[in-house]
């Protein structure tokens, strides 16, 4: 979502996924931790006004926000303990595992997880 809202490489692929969501051809889930990550990234780079606008735009898409309960946090913490990846990324991975879902990302840190998670890669600046 950050790639989409900041018009980074891979934004076009995210736009196609969002269209599929709007057409009810796919389902999407996001941890509230990753939702917060979107907010703070936009806030840091573009300011509070744009961050608030982006969060408002995000509500337009049928993405189910999933609370970080104790079980999800435990799974994310175990991933963080095993792999050198960002904590928020651990929540995305743990949620995808819980739901048997695909992680959509361009973040190369996810490569550290090996083939244990299903990942749909976005084109990034380094690929």
Secondary structure, 3 states (H helix, E strand, C coil): CHHHHCCCCCHHHHHHHHHHHHCCCCCEEEEHHHHHHHHHHHHHHHCHHHHHHHHHHHCCCCEEEECCCHHHHHHHHHHHHHCCCCHHHHHHHHHHHHHCCCEEECCHHHHHHCCCCCEEECCCCCC
